[in-house]
């Protein structure tokens, strides 16, 4: 027998109920932070229930006074009833306001927490999800969690309290009416059990469809220029209509199931209500109860039936809640980036602020999750006041190397470290050095491919990386990147607006603004990933010479497939056979000649 019980429990833990239990425990981690809020909301609901039941009692007395079954002051009783109704209305308004306030507060706090956790989630793992899917999970699913935390447990307690208190009143005045409170329960329980799997699947389908729609919309509006340029407008309208058709079909399927469920529950509720009416009329005719008592019973019967229905409706609520929790757990439970070395990095930077920092990559090996080997035994080193180039055909691993240096990706083998001054790789191994981790990103300034400016003003974009930067510091950085040439001509100068994705500026201008932002940060290491690809050769050379001439002990790596700037670089590494090979002057000349 014990073996069978353990087997049954094991099946539950391994199955859907076990999955829902794990998701519920995850939700509890947030819910326990808001227990005072839930207690307050629950007490409001219980007070409202008590007032409603008291109103039923006063209503009973009022009917009995009118029909002569009871003596009393009709004016006083009527006044009490009016006062209770006014009080109920006032209490409902307070409860609704408090619920809205607390819901917004909890929603904001949970979203902020999940937002911060997503930002420190391992970048490589995070890229497996579409941006639209991430937005849906952070927006809709996080809101479902916050609403569930505030409503599910308090409502469950309120409904149970309402049912028990109403049932106690029925038992007190006429136990024979109690049977009607349970007539609909078997149907409700049977229906809940039958529909459990369908509800889970429907919620997952709905969430997946929502993410698909969000992703399509986000990607379409982000690439509207490309859609126009390729005359893809009709294609994307057709795709939207197809998605809408799928969404409508899915929603109608859900609605059919909901209609069937509601129809069955409503039929049961009507049968219970009419049975209560019939029994109440019979009891009045036999003088077993008064008209007022019958009125109260009919009211309580509706309360009991409605409360049972509300308790049953919590089943799809918890299913939707745990589904949202599962989708968020997929993201939150991904590997986190390790920032435990922040203090050590700060101390290291302080010690080497004047002499600069060298970068060493030794025997690095990296392969994508699909098994494609990008690097195997790759090595390079860069020192302060050096500009080193990393060249190679597109797709050979230049950007991957930058991401490895930034610890956005993790190498499977090899060693990547930072050392003070101009130490070589061998000497840094025996002296002071720190490994590359997410904590070391604060020592880097990064200018990636493409347009990376945010909407706002030029000054706001600059101050994203250095909030206390003065206007003069911003202008100096713009001069170094050759961006001041066009910014100075703008009517509002550095306070001129930038549209989304750098709109309002050419690609070359946006690149120079991005470089200025990176220089303003005054990080000891600068990474330029094809960051000058939209500049003409003369401007490209001038920008790099300005960087080299700057007195700040900056270490700079430039990835490029254009050999026009190789002549001013201290060393040139080419990616060959999954390694970084130093090119001699003859090879560099041949590369420039063949471009």
CORMOWO-V140249 format. One line per field, one symbol per residue. phi: phi as a letter, one per 30 degrees, with the letter a starting at -180 (. if undefined). Layout:
# CORMOWO-V140249
phi->???
This chain:
# CORMOWO-V140249
phi->.dddddddddddddcddddddddddddeeddddbdddddddddedddddddddddddddddddddddidaclddddddddddddddddddddddddddddddddddedddddddeddddcdeddddddcdedddddddddddddddddedcddeddddddddddddddddddcaeddddddcdddeddddddddceddddddddddddddddddddddddddcddddddchcddddddddddddddddedddddddddddddddddddddddddddeddddddddchdbcddddeddddddddddddddddddddddddddddddddddeddddecdccdcedddddddddbddcibccbcbhdbbbdddjddcbaidbabbbeiccccbcldejckdddddddddidbcddbjbbbcbdicdddddddccdabddbeddddcccbbddiccdcdkcddddddecbecddedddddddddcicdecddddechdcddcdehiejbddddddddddddddddhddbcccchdcdccdeddedddddddddddddccbcccaccddcddccdbbccdbhibccdddddddddddddd
